[in-house]
Amino acid sequence: MPNEVWKTVYFEKAGRENTDETLSLAKERAEKLGIRNVVIASITGATGVKASEVFKGFNLVVVTSVAGFEEPNVQNFLPGNRAIIGESGAKMATAAHAFGTLGRAVRKKFNTIQVDEIIANVLRLFGQGVKVACEVSCMAVDAGLLRTDEDAVAIGGTKYGSDTAIIIRPSNTHTFFDARIREIICKPRL
């Protein structure tokens, strides 16, 4: 196959205002490459609902964090959004963050950083969304909702909404270094 020129979009600012364009660019690239697997981070489910509309007919996996992530005993993912996503045929994964849950506990207790947080911080050199996209890919594979032998579009963001999309060959968390970021579709300029 000959080399291909494809655009990468760089947003001037990070954040949720890029969500619609990120989803559109991700879908366009997925269709061009014939990729049917999409994984997206969603804290409250609002971004997951948008993705479930855009990626209807794809193997969409919406990944959210565990209860208690921001406040003890609170699940930030809204039940109404969970119902809408479920009705769309998308899959849901609620899981501990692959890059930092236990390490974060050690840091908070003993004021020392662990290897999972080092990996997270290295990925943040490319932006928070790249870190999140890699992380939710691992979480979806760990949950059995994505395969390690098929490319996926992974979408993440900075706090709320989506501002980053990549093509990744995902891996389980315990084999993270087998993952490959194959393309960057869009991300904020840092």
KOLTORTI-686484 format. One record per residue: residue number from 1; chain; residue in three letters; x, y, z of N, C-alpha, C in turn. Coordinates in steps of 0.02 Angstrom, whole numbers. Layout:
REM KOLTORTI-686484
> num_chaine_residu_n_px_n_py_n_pz_ca_px_ca_py_ca_pz_c_px_c_py_c_pz
> NUM_A_ALA_X_Y_Z_X_Y_Z_X_Y_Z
...
//
This chain:
REM KOLTORTI-686484
> num_chaine_residu_n_px_n_py_n_pz_ca_px_ca_py_ca_pz_c_px_c_py_c_pz
> 1_A_MET_42_-59_0_0_0_0_45_62_0
> 2_A_PRO_32_111_-44_73_171_-45_61_215_16
> 3_A_ASN_109_258_29_102_305_85_39_347_74
> 4_A_GLU_9_366_129_-52_406_126_-41_470_166
> 5_A_VAL_-65_524_139_-64_588_175_-133_597_205
> 6_A_TRP_-134_609_270_-198_619_305_-187_675_355
> 7_A_LYS_-236_715_365_-229_773_409_-235_753_483
> 8_A_THR_-198_787_524_-207_786_596_-231_855_615
> 9_A_VAL_-284_860_654_-312_924_674_-286_940_744
> 10_A_TYR_-263_1002_751_-239_1026_816_-285_1082_839
> 11_A_PHE_-318_1072_895_-362_1123_922_-322_1176_960
> 12_A_GLU_-342_1238_954_-307_1292_988_-314_1287_1064
> 13_A_LYS_-372_1263_1087_-383_1255_1159_-407_1184_1173
> 14_A_ALA_-393_1161_1233_-418_1096_1256_-489_1105_1283
> 15_A_GLY_-528_1051_1282_-591_1054_1317_-651_1031_1277
> 16_A_ARG_-708_1033_1311_-770_1006_1285_-796_1040_1223
> 17_A_GLU_-775_1102_1210_-799_1136_1149_-775_1101_1086
> 18_A_ASN_-728_1055_1092_-703_1017_1034_-738_950_1024
> 19_A_THR_-785_934_1067_-816_867_1067_-847_849_999
> 20_A_ASP_-890_891_973_-925_875_911_-876_864_853
> 21_A_GLU_-826_908_847_-778_901_793_-734_839_803
> 22_A_THR_-716_824_866_-676_764_880_-714_702_858
> 23_A_LEU_-778_697_876_-818_639_858_-825_633_782
> 24_A_SER_-835_689_749_-841_689_676_-776_667_642
> 25_A_LEU_-720_694_664_-655_675_636_-640_602_648
> 26_A_ALA_-656_578_709_-644_508_726_-685_461_683
> 27_A_LYS_-748_479_673_-791_436_631_-767_436_559
> 28_A_GLU_-748_494_533_-724_498_464_-662_453_455
> 29_A_ARG_-616_455_502_-555_415_496_-570_340_505
> 30_A_ALA_-614_324_552_-633_254_562_-664_225_499
> 31_A_GLU_-708_263_468_-739_239_407_-688_231_351
> 32_A_LYS_-642_278_345_-590_274_293_-548_211_301
> 33_A_LEU_-532_194_364_-489_136_377_-528_71_388
> 34_A_GLY_-594_74_389_-634_14_401_-631_-10_473
> 35_A_ILE_-617_35_519_-614_18_590_-685_20_619
> 36_A_ARG_-705_-33_653_-772_-37_682_-772_-31_758
> 37_A_ASN_-713_-31_789_-707_-27_862_-692_44_884
> 38_A_VAL_-733_69_930_-723_137_956_-730_133_1032
> 39_A_VAL_-685_167_1066_-688_171_1139_-683_244_1158
> 40_A_ILE_-725_265_1206_-727_335_1226_-735_341_1301
> 41_A_ALA_-701_389_1330_-708_405_1401_-769_449_1410
> 42_A_SER_-806_438_1465_-863_480_1480_-874_480_1556
> 43_A_ILE_-869_538_1586_-875_544_1659_-948_542_1681
> 44_A_THR_-990_585_1650_-1060_589_1670_-1106_551_1622
> 45_A_GLY_-1079_533_1564_-1119_500_1513_-1140_546_1457
> 46_A_ALA_-1132_612_1465_-1152_659_1414_-1113_647_1349
> 47_A_THR_-1048_638_1354_-1007_625_1295_-1023_557_1266
> 48_A_GLY_-1036_508_1310_-1056_442_1287_-1120_442_1248
> 49_A_VAL_-1168_483_1269_-1232_489_1232_-1219_516_1163
> 50_A_LYS_-1178_570_1158_-1162_598_1092_-1128_546_1048
> 51_A_ALA_-1081_509_1077_-1044_458_1039_-1092_403_1017
> 52_A_SER_-1140_385_1058_-1187_331_1040_-1230_351_980
> 53_A_GLU_-1241_415_970_-1277_439_912_-1232_439_850
> 54_A_VAL_-1170_463_858_-1123_469_802_-1100_400_778
> 55_A_PHE_-1087_354_825_-1058_289_808_-1109_232_809
> 56_A_LYS_-1171_248_793_-1222_195_789_-1200_143_738
> 57_A_GLY_-1204_79_756_-1183_26_712_-1110_5_721
> 58_A_PHE_-1072_43_759_-1002_25_775_-1001_-16_839
> 59_A_ASN_-945_-49_853_-934_-79_919_-909_-23_964
> 60_A_LEU_-956_15_992_-940_71_1036_-937_49_1108
> 61_A_VAL_-882_65_1142_-874_51_1213_-867_118_1249
> 62_A_VAL_-912_132_1295_-909_193_1335_-881_173_1403
> 63_A_VAL_-825_205_1421_-790_188_1483_-797_245_1533
> 64_A_THR_-817_227_1594_-822_276_1647_-784_251_1708
> 65_A_SER_-771_297_1754_-733_280_1813_-777_252_1868
> 66_A_VAL_-744_226_1918_-778_194_1974_-815_244_2017
> 67_A_ALA_-863_220_2056_-895_261_2106_-843_283_2156
> 68_A_GLY_-848_344_2179_-801_369_2228_-740_402_2199
> 69_A_PHE_-736_408_2132_-676_436_2102_-667_509_2122
> 70_A_GLU_-720_548_2120_-716_619_2139_-742_632_2209
> 71_A_GLU_-790_592_2230_-821_601_2297_-842_533_2322
> 72_A_PRO_-828_517_2386_-844_450_2411_-917_431_2398
> 73_A_ASN_-926_369_2375_-992_339_2366_-1035_371_2311
> 74_A_VAL_-1005_411_2269_-1042_445_2216_-1019_419_2148
> 75_A_GLN_-1067_398_2107_-1053_379_2037_-1075_438_1995
> 76_A_ASN_-1027_468_1960_-1041_528_1920_-1080_514_1856
> 77_A_PHE_-1080_451_1834_-1115_433_1773_-1190_433_1787
> 78_A_LEU_-1226_475_1753_-1297_484_1766_-1338_425_1740
> 79_A_PRO_-1384_398_1782_-1423_340_1761_-1462_350_1696
> 80_A_GLY_-1488_408_1684_-1524_421_1622_-1478_414_1561
> 81_A_ASN_-1417_437_1567_-1369_430_1512_-1351_356_1501
> 82_A_ARG_-1345_319_1555_-1330_247_1550_-1385_212_1511
> 83_A_ALA_-1448_231_1524_-1504_200_1489_-1503_217_1414
> 84_A_ILE_-1490_280_1398_-1488_301_1327_-1433_263_1290
> 85_A_ILE_-1375_259_1321_-1318_224_1289_-1334_150_1280
> 86_A_GLY_-1363_120_1331_-1381_49_1326_-1431_36_1271
> 87_A_GLU_-1480_80_1264_-1531_73_1212_-1501_80_1142
> 88_A_SER_-1446_116_1137_-1414_126_1071_-1376_65_1047
> 89_A_GLY_-1364_17_1093_-1325_-42_1075_-1252_-37_1094
> 90_A_ALA_-1231_21_1119_-1162_28_1141_-1151_-11_1206
> 91_A_LYS_-1088_-28_1219_-1070_-64_1280_-1042_-15_1330
> 92_A_MET_-1048_-34_1394_-1024_8_1449_-972_-30_1489
> 93_A_ALA_-920_6_1511_-871_-23_1557_-859_28_1612
> 94_A_THR_-870_7_1673_-854_47_1732_-795_13_1765
> 95_A_ALA_-738_48_1768_-678_15_1792_-632_65_1826
> 96_A_ALA_-588_38_1868_-536_79_1899_-488_103_1845
> 97_A_HIS_-463_163_1853_-415_190_1804_-355_145_1798
> 98_A_ALA_-338_129_1737_-282_84_1725_-215_114_1746
> 99_A_PHE_-209_180_1741_-146_213_1755_-150_255_1819
> 100_A_GLY_-165_223_1875_-158_263_1935_-201_248_1995
> 101_A_THR_-245_202_1993_-290_194_2051_-252_173_2114
> 102_A_LEU_-218_117_2111_-180_95_2170_-119_141_2181
> 103_A_GLY_-87_160_2126_-30_206_2132_-50_272_2164
> 104_A_ARG_-110_296_2148_-135_358_2178_-144_349_2254
> 105_A_ALA_-167_291_2275_-175_278_2346_-108_279_2382
> 106_A_VAL_-57_249_2350_10_250_2380_36_321_2384
> 107_A_ARG_27_360_2330_50_430_2331_17_470_2386
> 108_A_LYS_-49_463_2393_-85_501_2443_-64_481_2514
> 109_A_LYS_-51_417_2525_-34_393_2592_40_406_2609
> 110_A_PHE_85_394_2561_157_396_2575_194_452_2539
> 111_A_ASN_157_492_2501_187_549_2465_244_527_2418
> 112_A_THR_233_472_2383_281_449_2333_245_425_2271
> 113_A_ILE_273_439_2214_241_421_2151_258_349_2132
> 114_A_GLN_211_316_2099_219_247_2078_225_243_2001
> 115_A_VAL_245_186_1976_259_178_1905_197_192_1861
> 116_A_ASP_137_174_1883_78_187_1841_67_262_1832
> 117_A_GLU_81_301_1884_74_374_1878_130_404_1836
> 118_A_ILE_188_374_1836_243_396_1793_222_387_1720
> 119_A_ILE_194_328_1704_171_315_1636_117_366_1617
> 120_A_ALA_71_379_1661_18_428_1647_48_496_1633
> 121_A_ASN_96_516_1672_127_582_1662_167_586_1598
> 122_A_VAL_199_532_1578_235_531_1513_184_538_1456
> 123_A_LEU_129_501_1459_78_507_1407_48_578_1405
> 124_A_ARG_44_611_1462_19_680_1464_64_729_1427
> 125_A_LEU_126_709_1412_169_752_1370_136_765_1303
> 126_A_PHE_95_718_1280_58_726_1217_-10_758_1229
> 127_A_GLY_-30_765_1292_-94_795_1311_-135_747_1354
> 128_A_GLN_-177_775_1395_-220_735_1439_-262_686_1400
> 129_A_GLY_-287_707_1342_-331_664_1302_-296_602_1276
> 130_A_VAL_-231_608_1258_-194_549_1235_-187_499_1293
> 131_A_LYS_-172_524_1352_-167_481_1410_-234_445_1422
> 132_A_VAL_-288_483_1420_-355_454_1432_-373_403_1379
> 133_A_ALA_-358_419_1316_-374_372_1261_-337_306_1269
> 134_A_CYS_-274_310_1288_-235_248_1300_-264_210_1359
> 135_A_GLU_-281_246_1411_-305_216_1473_-372_180_1463
> 136_A_VAL_-420_214_1430_-486_183_1421_-481_124_1372
> 137_A_SER_-432_126_1327_-421_68_1283_-403_7_1324
> 138_A_CYS_-356_16_1371_-336_-40_1415_-396_-63_1456
> 139_A_MET_-434_-17_1483_-490_-35_1526_-542_-75_1486
> 140_A_ALA_-554_-55_1423_-603_-91_1381_-578_-161_1363
> 141_A_VAL_-513_-167_1350_-484_-234_1336_-489_-276_1398
> 142_A_ASP_-470_-248_1456_-474_-286_1519_-545_-311_1533
> 143_A_ALA_-595_-273_1512_-665_-292_1522_-690_-340_1469
> 144_A_GLY_-647_-357_1419_-666_-404_1367_-710_-372_1313
> 145_A_LEU_-710_-306_1307_-753_-271_1260_-716_-248_1197
> 146_A_LEU_-650_-249_1198_-608_-236_1139_-557_-292_1133
> 147_A_ARG_-535_-305_1072_-485_-357_1059_-416_-324_1051
> 148_A_THR_-364_-362_1065_-296_-337_1058_-268_-348_988
> 149_A_ASP_-304_-382_945_-279_-395_877_-317_-355_825
> 150_A_GLU_-353_-304_846_-390_-260_800_-379_-188_821
> 151_A_ASP_-370_-144_772_-363_-73_787_-429_-45_813
> 152_A_ALA_-423_8_851_-482_43_878_-470_118_873
> 153_A_VAL_-524_155_869_-521_227_879_-531_238_953
> 154_A_ALA_-486_274_985_-492_289_1056_-499_365_1065
> 155_A_ILE_-548_384_1104_-564_455_1112_-562_473_1186
> 156_A_GLY_-526_527_1200_-521_552_1269_-525_627_1269
> 157_A_GLY_-516_655_1327_-521_728_1332_-487_756_1392
> 158_A_THR_-496_821_1400_-467_858_1455_-525_878_1500
> 159_A_LYS_-531_845_1556_-585_853_1605_-651_827_1577
> 160_A_TYR_-692_871_1547_-757_850_1519_-757_858_1444
> 161_A_GLY_-795_816_1410_-798_818_1337_-738_783_1306
> 162_A_SER_-734_786_1240_-680_753_1203_-642_803_1162
> 163_A_ASP_-576_797_1162_-535_840_1120_-477_803_1088
> 164_A_THR_-477_736_1095_-422_696_1068_-450_631_1040
> 165_A_ALA_-425_612_981_-442_547_952_-379_518_921
> 166_A_ILE_-369_454_934_-311_419_908_-333_352_879
> 167_A_ILE_-291_324_836_-299_254_815_-249_215_857
> 168_A_ILE_-272_163_890_-229_124_934_-238_49_921
> 169_A_ARG_-186_12_928_-190_-61_933_-188_-72_1009
> 170_A_PRO_-245_-85_1041_-247_-86_1114_-216_-149_1144
> 171_A_SER_-205_-144_1209_-179_-201_1247_-214_-204_1314
> 172_A_ASN_-205_-259_1349_-226_-262_1418_-181_-215_1458
> 173_A_THR_-204_-196_1517_-162_-154_1559_-97_-189_1578
> 174_A_HIS_-100_-253_1593_-40_-289_1615_10_-301_1558
> 175_A_THR_-10_-288_1496_36_-292_1439_37_-225_1401
> 176_A_PHE_32_-171_1438_25_-104_1409_77_-89_1355
> 177_A_PHE_138_-112_1364_191_-94_1317_185_-131_1250
> 178_A_ASP_134_-174_1244_118_-204_1179_71_-159_1138
> 179_A_ALA_40_-110_1170_-5_-64_1135_35_-21_1086
> 180_A_ARG_2_1_1033_34_44_984_-13_101_965
> 181_A_ILE_9_162_975_-28_220_950_-8_226_876
> 182_A_ARG_-56_212_833_-42_208_762_-51_276_727
> 183_A_GLU_-98_315_750_-110_381_721_-139_428_773
> 184_A_ILE_-128_492_763_-162_544_802_-209_578_753
> 185_A_ILE_-274_574_767_-324_605_724_-331_679_741
> 186_A_CYS_-336_693_806_-341_762_829_-322_767_902
> 187_A_LYS_-300_826_922_-282_839_991_-272_914_1000
> 188_A_PRO_-274_938_1061_-259_1009_1072_-185_1023_1062
> 189_A_ARG_-170_1082_1037_-100_1105_1036_-82_1123_1108
> 190_A_LEU_-26_1103_1129_-6_1117_1199_45_1173_1200
//
